[in-house]
Amino acid sequence: MERRTFVKLLAASPLASGLPVEAEADIVHKIPPFKIVTPYKAEGDLGMPGPYPGQVVSVKAEKSLSADGKEFNPDVIREMMERGMRALTGEAKTIDAWRRFIKPDDVVGIKVNAGGRPWVVSSPPIVAETVRNLLAVGVKAQNIYVFERFQDQMNQINYAQYLPDGVNIYSAERQNRSVDRLNYDPRVYVEADFFGEDDTRSNLIRLISQTLTKIINIPNMKDHGAVGATGCLKNVAYGGFSNVARTHFKGVTHTYWYVGTLASVEPLRSKTVLQIMDGLRGVWHGGPFAPSLKYVFFPRTIQFGTDPVAIDRLLLDTIDNERKRHGAISIWNRDEKTLDFNNGKNRDEDPNTNIIIREPGHVEYAGKLGLGVHDLKQIKVKEIEL
């Protein structure tokens, strides 16, 4: 891409303060005209950022994984989940912590992340423990949905083998770019033209708008070529709407504003009541995929909160610090000389190569939409080590 074309595509207003100084000076964005359409209004007080804005509980346990990181220890993971939920809510009993968010008559969706299969996905023991607690609260198995957008990814993980009979495993599409429009709500969408594409709408999954009453979000700690690092916000936003891959193309991404915009749409915002960041394993380069252990690292951590912005703000540093530890360029690097358009092949081999100018500023933008707290000075982290 020629420099003048690149600059023209990016030309925009300066990003607000709060980013690393070396990155802030030349970050520019262009937000095209867009339209949010939904018949739903905000309901309740549990939706993002929820009752604990700016608060994160981080539970670390070395024994949560085997020494090589390949095997889970379900007993330790159960204790991590119990300690984390009690610390977040202040409840003495784990079941009472879950009752803060879930009622017996709720229909609950567990938004997993299956893109990093096989190594960095929403860990089956965390998903199973979540389901166990929902059942303990009184939610019926048939009213629990473990869901993701793409069936081919979910099939490779096969969550059903870890869960009780009756729990639903749901996918909205067979695979990426094979939209099954019947599974998306035509009444709830965000419309924007990014690069002159034919289909300019992203529609919300019908399961979310018409069936679920609560959503528990279980993302991973992952590098991402378009947003820098992908966590709570992108998992529930890009994992909840159709036709989102169109936002990044030939070195340019609109994820800076689109991730938070999608996450703010009702009823997704009101229904998403709990964030459980699965940091048992993470991927520091080549994400959101992890087909091998080449770029996988092992934080052995689970984080709990209701504020997706606060958790994702911590995630940016986690991924950037891990990249620095390996001598890789920062997720804030905006040098177009790092760009490679060879279908990502060079990027997969070279951590100092980008396929897109990343937009980690999407976390701060989401904060400006009221989805949570971005300022590190205002984020309170309670650390627990088992």
C-alpha positions as CSV (number, residue, x, y, z in Angstrom):
1,M,0.0,0.0,0.0
2,E,1.3,3.4,-0.9
3,R,1.9,5.8,2.0
4,R,-0.5,8.5,0.7
5,T,-3.2,5.9,0.3
6,F,-2.6,4.5,3.8
7,V,-2.6,8.0,5.3
8,K,-5.8,8.9,3.5
9,L,-7.6,5.8,4.8
10,L,-6.5,6.6,8.3
11,A,-7.0,10.4,8.2
12,A,-9.0,11.5,11.2
13,S,-9.1,13.2,14.6
14,P,-6.5,12.6,17.3
15,L,-7.1,9.9,19.8
16,A,-7.7,11.1,23.4
17,S,-5.0,10.9,26.0
18,G,-4.3,7.9,28.1
19,L,-2.2,5.9,25.7
20,P,1.6,5.4,25.9
21,V,3.3,8.7,24.9
22,E,5.2,7.0,22.1
23,A,2.0,5.8,20.5
24,E,-0.3,8.7,21.1
25,A,1.4,11.3,19.0
26,D,0.5,9.9,15.6
27,I,-2.6,7.9,16.2
28,V,-5.5,9.0,14.0
29,H,-8.9,7.6,13.3
30,K,-11.8,8.1,11.0
31,I,-15.2,7.1,12.2
32,P,-17.6,6.8,9.2
33,P,-21.3,7.6,9.5
34,F,-23.1,4.7,11.3
35,K,-26.5,3.8,12.6
36,I,-27.6,1.7,15.5
37,V,-31.0,0.2,15.2
38,T,-32.7,-1.7,18.1
39,P,-36.1,-1.8,19.6
40,Y,-34.6,-2.7,23.0
41,K,-34.0,-0.3,25.9
42,A,-31.6,-0.6,28.8
43,E,-32.9,-2.8,31.6
44,G,-31.8,-3.5,35.2
45,D,-28.5,-2.5,36.8
46,L,-26.4,-5.6,36.2
47,G,-25.4,-4.9,32.6
48,M,-21.9,-3.5,31.6
49,P,-20.1,-2.0,33.5
50,G,-22.3,-3.6,36.1
51,P,-22.2,-3.2,39.9
52,Y,-18.4,-3.4,40.2
53,P,-17.0,-0.8,37.8
54,G,-13.2,-0.5,37.9
55,Q,-12.9,-3.6,40.1
56,V,-11.0,-6.7,39.1
57,V,-10.3,-9.9,41.2
58,S,-7.3,-11.8,39.8
59,V,-6.7,-15.3,41.1
60,K,-3.5,-17.1,40.2
61,A,-2.6,-20.7,40.9
62,E,0.6,-22.4,39.6
63,K,-1.1,-25.8,40.0
64,S,-4.0,-24.9,37.8
65,L,-2.0,-26.4,34.9
66,S,0.6,-29.1,34.7
67,A,4.2,-28.0,34.6
68,D,4.2,-28.0,30.7
69,G,0.8,-26.2,30.6
70,K,-0.9,-29.0,28.6
71,E,-3.2,-30.4,31.3
72,F,-5.8,-28.8,33.5
73,N,-6.3,-29.4,37.2
74,P,-10.1,-29.2,37.7
75,D,-10.0,-29.2,41.5
76,V,-7.6,-26.2,41.6
77,I,-9.7,-24.4,38.9
78,R,-12.8,-25.0,41.0
79,E,-11.1,-23.4,44.0
80,M,-10.0,-20.4,41.9
81,M,-13.5,-19.9,40.7
82,E,-15.0,-20.0,44.2
83,R,-12.4,-17.7,45.7
84,G,-12.7,-15.3,42.8
85,M,-16.5,-15.0,42.9
86,R,-16.6,-14.6,46.7
87,A,-13.9,-11.9,46.5
88,L,-15.7,-10.0,43.8
89,T,-19.0,-9.9,45.6
90,G,-18.0,-10.0,49.2
91,E,-20.2,-13.0,49.9
92,A,-19.2,-15.7,52.4
93,K,-20.8,-18.5,50.3
94,T,-20.0,-19.1,46.7
95,I,-23.7,-19.8,45.8
96,D,-24.7,-16.5,47.2
97,A,-22.0,-14.8,44.9
98,W,-23.6,-16.4,41.9
99,R,-27.1,-15.4,43.1
100,R,-26.0,-11.7,42.8
101,F,-26.2,-12.2,39.0
102,I,-28.4,-15.2,38.3
103,K,-31.9,-16.2,39.2
104,P,-33.4,-19.7,38.9
105,D,-35.8,-18.5,36.1
106,D,-33.0,-17.0,34.0
107,V,-32.0,-18.3,30.6
108,V,-28.3,-18.0,30.6
109,G,-25.8,-17.8,27.8
110,I,-22.2,-18.6,28.4
111,K,-20.2,-16.8,25.6
112,V,-17.1,-18.8,25.1
113,N,-14.2,-18.2,22.8
114,A,-13.3,-21.0,20.4
115,G,-11.1,-19.2,17.9
116,G,-7.8,-20.1,19.5
117,R,-8.4,-23.8,19.3
118,P,-6.9,-26.1,20.4
119,W,-4.7,-24.3,23.0
120,V,-6.2,-21.0,23.9
121,V,-10.0,-21.3,24.1
122,S,-12.4,-20.9,27.0
123,S,-11.1,-23.7,29.1
124,P,-13.6,-26.6,29.5
125,P,-13.1,-26.8,33.3
126,I,-14.0,-23.1,33.7
127,V,-17.1,-23.5,31.5
128,A,-18.0,-26.7,33.4
129,E,-17.6,-25.0,36.7
130,T,-19.8,-22.1,35.5
131,V,-22.5,-24.5,34.5
132,R,-22.2,-26.3,37.8
133,N,-22.9,-23.1,39.7
134,L,-25.8,-22.1,37.5
135,L,-27.4,-25.5,38.2
136,A,-26.8,-24.9,41.9
137,V,-28.6,-21.6,41.7
138,G,-31.6,-23.4,40.2
139,V,-31.2,-22.7,36.5
140,K,-32.5,-25.7,34.5
141,A,-30.0,-27.4,32.2
142,Q,-32.2,-26.7,29.2
143,N,-32.0,-23.0,30.0
144,I,-28.2,-22.9,29.7
145,Y,-26.6,-22.2,26.3
146,V,-22.9,-22.4,25.7
147,F,-22.6,-20.4,22.5
148,E,-20.2,-19.0,19.9
149,R,-20.5,-17.8,16.3
150,F,-18.8,-20.7,14.4
151,Q,-19.9,-24.3,14.6
152,D,-16.7,-25.7,13.0
153,Q,-14.7,-24.2,15.9
154,M,-17.1,-25.4,18.5
155,N,-17.0,-28.9,17.1
156,Q,-13.3,-29.1,17.5
157,I,-13.6,-28.4,21.2
158,N,-16.7,-30.5,21.9
159,Y,-17.8,-28.8,25.1
160,A,-20.7,-31.2,25.4
161,Q,-18.4,-34.0,26.7
162,Y,-17.6,-31.9,29.8
163,L,-21.2,-30.8,30.6
164,P,-24.3,-32.4,32.0
165,D,-27.0,-33.7,29.7
166,G,-29.5,-31.0,28.6
167,V,-27.1,-28.1,28.4
168,N,-27.4,-26.5,24.9
169,I,-24.4,-26.0,22.6
170,Y,-25.2,-23.3,20.1
171,S,-23.5,-21.8,17.1
172,A,-24.9,-19.1,14.9
173,E,-23.0,-20.0,11.7
174,R,-21.3,-23.1,10.2
175,Q,-18.0,-21.2,9.7
176,N,-16.6,-17.7,9.2
177,R,-18.2,-15.8,6.3
178,S,-21.1,-18.3,5.9
179,V,-23.8,-16.2,7.5
180,D,-27.0,-18.1,8.4
181,R,-29.3,-15.1,8.4
182,L,-32.1,-17.0,10.2
183,N,-29.9,-17.0,13.3
184,Y,-29.5,-13.2,13.4
185,D,-32.1,-10.6,14.4
186,P,-33.0,-8.3,11.5
187,R,-34.3,-5.7,14.0
188,V,-31.0,-5.3,15.9
189,Y,-28.0,-4.1,13.9
190,V,-25.3,-1.5,13.4
191,E,-24.9,-0.2,9.9
192,A,-21.7,1.3,8.6
193,D,-19.8,1.3,5.3
194,F,-16.1,0.7,5.9
195,F,-14.5,-0.1,2.5
196,G,-17.4,-0.1,0.1
197,E,-18.6,-3.6,1.0
198,D,-21.9,-4.8,-0.3
199,D,-23.3,-5.8,3.1
200,T,-23.0,-2.9,5.5
201,R,-24.9,-4.3,8.4
202,S,-23.8,-6.3,11.5
203,N,-26.8,-8.0,13.1
204,L,-27.1,-9.4,16.6
205,I,-27.4,-13.1,17.2
206,R,-31.1,-13.9,17.6
207,L,-30.4,-16.1,20.6
208,I,-29.1,-13.1,22.5
209,S,-31.9,-10.7,21.6
210,Q,-34.9,-13.1,21.9
211,T,-34.0,-16.0,24.2
212,L,-31.3,-15.3,26.7
213,T,-31.9,-13.2,29.8
214,K,-28.3,-13.1,31.1
215,I,-24.9,-13.6,29.5
216,I,-21.7,-14.7,31.2
217,N,-18.6,-13.7,29.1
218,I,-15.6,-16.1,29.2
219,P,-12.8,-14.7,26.9
220,N,-9.1,-15.4,26.8
221,M,-5.9,-13.5,27.1
222,K,-5.0,-13.2,23.4
223,D,-2.9,-11.1,21.0
224,H,-4.9,-9.9,18.0
225,G,-3.6,-8.5,14.7
226,A,-6.3,-5.9,14.4
227,V,-7.1,-4.7,18.0
228,G,-3.7,-5.4,19.7
229,A,-5.2,-7.7,22.3
230,T,-8.6,-9.3,22.4
231,G,-10.5,-9.9,25.6
232,C,-13.9,-9.2,27.1
233,L,-15.1,-6.5,24.8
234,K,-14.3,-8.2,21.5
235,N,-15.4,-11.6,22.6
236,V,-19.0,-10.4,23.4
237,A,-19.1,-7.8,20.6
238,Y,-17.6,-9.5,17.6
239,G,-18.8,-12.8,19.0
240,G,-22.3,-11.5,19.2
241,F,-22.8,-9.9,15.8
242,S,-22.6,-11.0,12.2
243,N,-20.4,-9.6,9.4
244,V,-17.6,-8.1,11.5
245,A,-14.5,-9.3,9.7
246,R,-15.1,-6.6,7.1
247,T,-13.9,-4.0,9.6
248,H,-10.2,-4.7,8.9
249,F,-8.7,-4.8,5.4
250,K,-5.2,-4.4,3.9
251,G,-3.5,-2.8,6.8
252,V,-6.4,-0.7,8.1
253,T,-8.9,-1.5,10.8
254,H,-12.0,0.2,12.2
255,T,-12.0,-1.9,15.3
256,Y,-11.0,1.2,17.3
257,W,-14.6,2.3,17.5
258,Y,-16.6,-0.6,16.3
259,V,-15.8,-3.1,19.1
260,G,-17.2,-0.8,21.8
261,T,-20.1,0.4,19.6
262,L,-21.3,-3.2,19.2
263,A,-20.8,-4.0,22.9
264,S,-23.0,-1.0,23.8
265,V,-26.0,-2.1,21.7
266,E,-29.1,-3.2,23.7
267,P,-30.0,-5.8,24.7
268,L,-26.4,-7.2,24.6
269,R,-25.2,-4.5,27.0
270,S,-27.9,-5.1,29.7
271,K,-27.8,-8.9,29.5
272,T,-24.0,-9.2,29.9
273,V,-23.7,-9.3,33.6
274,L,-20.4,-11.1,34.4
275,Q,-16.9,-11.2,33.0
276,I,-14.6,-14.2,33.7
277,M,-11.3,-13.8,32.0
278,D,-9.7,-17.2,31.3
279,G,-6.0,-16.5,31.7
280,L,-4.9,-20.0,32.3
281,R,-3.2,-20.0,28.9
282,G,-2.7,-17.0,26.6
283,V,-1.2,-16.3,23.2
284,W,1.2,-13.4,22.8
285,H,1.6,-13.4,19.0
286,G,-0.3,-14.7,16.0
287,G,-3.6,-14.4,17.8
288,P,-6.5,-14.8,18.0
289,F,-5.4,-18.2,16.8
290,A,-3.2,-20.8,18.7
291,P,-2.9,-23.9,16.5
292,S,0.4,-24.8,18.2
293,L,2.2,-23.9,21.4
294,K,4.7,-21.7,19.5
295,Y,3.4,-18.4,20.9
296,V,1.4,-19.7,23.9
297,F,2.3,-18.6,27.4
298,F,0.8,-19.6,30.8
299,P,-0.4,-16.8,33.1
300,R,-2.3,-19.5,35.2
301,T,-4.8,-16.8,36.2
302,I,-8.5,-16.2,36.2
303,Q,-9.9,-12.7,36.5
304,F,-13.4,-11.8,37.7
305,G,-15.4,-8.6,37.3
306,T,-18.4,-6.9,35.7
307,D,-16.4,-4.2,34.0
308,P,-15.1,-5.4,30.6
309,V,-13.1,-2.2,30.0
310,A,-11.1,-2.5,33.3
311,I,-10.2,-6.2,32.6
312,D,-9.2,-5.4,29.0
313,R,-7.1,-2.5,30.1
314,L,-5.1,-4.9,32.2
315,L,-5.0,-7.3,29.3
316,L,-3.3,-4.8,27.1
317,D,-0.3,-4.6,29.4
318,T,-0.3,-8.4,29.9
319,I,0.0,-9.0,26.2
320,D,2.4,-6.1,25.5
321,N,4.7,-7.1,28.4
322,E,4.8,-10.7,27.2
323,R,5.7,-9.5,23.7
324,K,8.4,-7.3,25.1
325,R,9.8,-10.3,27.0
326,H,10.2,-12.1,23.7
327,G,11.7,-9.1,21.9
328,A,8.6,-8.5,19.8
329,I,7.3,-5.1,18.7
330,S,4.7,-3.5,20.9
331,I,1.0,-3.8,20.3
332,W,1.0,0.0,20.1
333,N,3.5,0.0,17.2
334,R,2.0,2.0,14.3
335,D,4.9,1.9,11.8
336,E,3.5,0.9,8.4
337,K,6.9,-0.6,7.5
338,T,5.9,-3.5,9.8
339,L,3.0,-4.3,7.6
340,D,2.9,-7.5,5.5
341,F,0.1,-8.5,3.2
342,N,1.2,-12.0,2.4
343,N,-2.0,-13.6,3.9
344,G,-0.4,-13.4,7.3
345,K,2.2,-16.0,6.6
346,N,5.2,-13.7,7.4
347,R,3.3,-12.4,10.5
348,D,2.9,-16.0,11.7
349,E,6.7,-16.5,11.5
350,D,7.9,-13.1,12.6
351,P,6.6,-11.4,15.8
352,N,7.9,-8.1,14.4
353,T,5.5,-8.1,11.5
354,N,1.9,-6.8,11.5
355,I,-0.9,-7.5,9.1
356,I,-2.8,-4.4,10.2
357,I,-2.1,-1.2,12.2
358,R,-3.4,-2.4,15.5
359,E,-6.0,-0.5,17.5
360,P,-5.5,-1.2,21.2
361,G,-7.2,2.2,21.8
362,H,-10.5,0.4,21.3
363,V,-10.5,-0.2,25.1
364,E,-10.3,3.5,25.9
365,Y,-13.0,4.2,23.3
366,A,-15.3,1.6,25.0
367,G,-14.7,3.4,28.3
368,K,-15.9,6.7,26.7
369,L,-19.1,4.9,25.8
370,G,-19.7,4.2,29.4
371,L,-18.9,0.5,29.3
372,G,-16.3,0.7,32.1
373,V,-13.2,2.3,33.6
374,H,-10.1,2.7,31.5
375,D,-7.8,4.8,33.7
376,L,-5.4,2.5,35.5
377,K,-5.3,4.8,38.4
378,Q,-9.0,4.2,39.0
379,I,-8.9,0.4,38.5
380,K,-8.6,-1.6,41.8
381,V,-7.2,-5.1,41.5
382,K,-7.5,-7.6,44.3
383,E,-4.9,-10.3,43.8
384,I,-5.2,-13.8,45.3
385,E,-2.6,-16.5,44.9
386,L,-3.4,-20.1,45.7
